[in-house]
């Protein structure tokens, strides 16, 4: 009875670590991305202002409600995006 041939567990040629990406374009991309995120988060409104029940009142009409929704979307857009991302 002969033993079956052993299969290699690792291939020394295939196990090569790739160097980290360190090009000027890559660095510029992440620098721009970081700046954009910081600028976006700086436009965030206080959370207490978003959930302040004293500032909430029933709108008088559908037009008033739609106007408020539009204004709130613009004013609290960063807060809303943050909540959606969670």
C-alpha positions in Angstrom: 0.0 0.0 0.0 1.5 3.3 -1.1 0.9 6.6 0.6 -0.7 9.4 -1.4 1.5 12.3 -2.3 1.4 15.2 0.2 -0.1 18.5 -1.0 1.9 21.6 -0.1 0.2 23.7 2.6 1.8 27.0 1.6 3.3 28.2 -1.6 6.4 30.3 -0.9 6.0 32.1 -4.2 2.4 33.1 -3.5 3.2 34.3 0.0 4.6 37.7 -0.7 3.5 40.7 1.3 2.5 43.7 -0.7 4.0 47.0 0.3 1.6 49.6 1.6 0.3 52.1 -0.9 2.3 55.2 -0.3 2.0 57.4 -3.4 1.5 61.1 -3.5 -1.9 60.7 -5.1 -3.0 58.3 -2.4 -1.8 60.7 0.3 -3.5 63.6 -1.4 -6.8 61.6 -1.6 -6.9 60.8 2.1 -5.8 64.3 3.0 -8.7 65.7 1.0 -11.1 63.1 2.4 -10.1 63.9 6.0 -10.5 67.7 5.4 -13.9 67.2 3.8 -15.1 65.1 6.7 -13.8 67.6 9.3 -15.5 70.5 7.4 -18.8 68.6 7.2 -18.8 67.7 10.9 -18.1 71.3 11.8 -21.5 72.2 10.3 -23.3 69.9 12.7 -25.9 71.6 14.9 -26.2 70.9 18.7 -28.1 67.7 19.3 -30.1 69.4 22.1 -31.4 71.8 19.5 -32.5 69.0 17.3 -34.6 67.3 19.9 -35.8 70.4 21.8 -39.5 69.8 22.4 -40.2 73.4 23.3 -39.4 74.5 19.7 -41.8 71.9 18.2 -45.4 73.1 17.6 -48.1 71.8 15.4 -48.0 73.5 11.9 -51.0 75.6 11.0 -51.3 74.2 7.4 -49.7 71.7 5.1 -47.8 74.5 3.4 -46.4 75.5 6.8 -45.4 71.9 7.5 -43.7 71.4 4.2 -41.8 74.7 4.6 -40.6 73.6 8.1 -39.5 70.2 6.8 -37.5 71.9 4.0 -35.8 74.4 6.5 -35.1 71.6 9.0 -33.5 69.4 6.3 -31.1 72.2 5.3 -30.4 73.3 8.9 -29.9 69.8 10.4 -28.6 67.9 7.3 -25.3 66.9 9.0 -27.1 65.6 12.1 -29.6 63.6 9.9 -26.8 62.1 7.9 -25.0 61.2 11.1 -28.1 59.4 12.4 -28.6 57.6 9.2 -25.0 56.4 9.1 -25.4 54.8 12.5 
